[in-house]
């Protein structure tokens, strides 16, 4: 497994530990009471470079491939995505899905629109056959990461798909554990989808059982309230249940992904009890809290297509195999958390 980290020091543990890591990193200026911090997630829809990688099936995204993916189109997409992240106000943490390799993340973090944010990132090579995996951008100087490692789905050792990215560190001066995931799509076998959902829940359970703060972000490929959703969110006890700040938005007809004329709430940031207003945590000090109304879908006119087959849908890069020059087929989501 190949890991990529830019500039920031971290510790890598080859074996998965199912207990929280208590952090000793010094707090930054963000450790002040009353500080707000933002955690975002964005499925960026097939962020490939134009170079053939013999280790993955990227042939469609080559200059001579099905999508005629060129350097010019790649650069336009990078500019678009960077503009979206900047438009969200430079979140301190941005989970990403559907990135091919470290090179495309380098291009994204190096975009002029993001220069002021000083983003670093974590990424590891995906086992997905197409090579698309997850990554995490974080603002250097505003987030203090300590550990990073991949977590694999349990009970399906033969299933090669996107692993979970686990990062622990300090956010706004408080300990937090972050998981970034892209769960199997509805077209995958039910046993794989169930195993993936249970694995995310079990990892969050094992960390949150001691009162540690946990946020799980990703494209879950399921809606709140579905049968599979319960496998994902119901923990061993009240401290480990994953709560969904986006359930109310979905109930009112909002979503991050549109399919067959229906909005779906596939992209979310879930939080455990420690991050809820009445939560208790291990250290008992000044803590991070999420409050109702602080979960958002980033919707702007330019992110929605206005004509053609996909009118009213997120403005994507391709309509079939025809390049239309959009952003992504998903809308980004973000969560505002306050230090109290």
Secondary structure, 3 states (H helix, E strand, C coil): CCEEECCCCCECCCCCCCCCCCCCCCCCHHHCCCCEEEEEEEEEEEECCCCCCCCCCCHHHCCCCCCCCCHHHHHHHHHHHHHHHHHCCCCCEEEEEEECCHHHHHHHHCCHHHHHHCEEEEEECCCCCCCCEEEEEEEECCEEEEEEEEECCCCCCCCCCCCEEEEEEEECCEEEEEEEEECCCCCCCHHHHHHHHHHHHHHHHHHHCCCCCEEEEEECCCCCCCHHHHHHHCCCCCCCCCEECCHHHHHCCCCCEEECCEEECCEEEEECHHHECCCCCCCCCCCEEEEEEEEEECCCHHHECCCCCCCCCECCCEECCEECCCCCCECCEEEEEEEC
